[in-house]
């Protein structure tokens, strides 16, 4: 079970991002659910890039839990950045005259 822990942590990053995007859906349509899944996957890829850059800069880690936690951190940062950009775009679009 200990060998699966890094994989489960990485999977939790994807599921956490997906649940976050699902909670922001106002009307439940299949297109919006698929879009939420795609956003979660893209944020997870951002987490992979964050983890890879951290590993490259530090020279590597002996413990496999550290890259998994870096993936979670990078995914959370991507979700946060994407959510803030969505909120800013919504507030900017509401202030424009029609």
Secondary structure, 3 states (H helix, E strand, C coil): CHHHHHHHHHHHHHHHHHHHHHHCCCCCCHHHHHHHHHHHHHHHHHHHHHHHHHHHHHCCCCCHHHHHHHHHHHHHHHHHHHHHHHHHHHHHHHHCCC
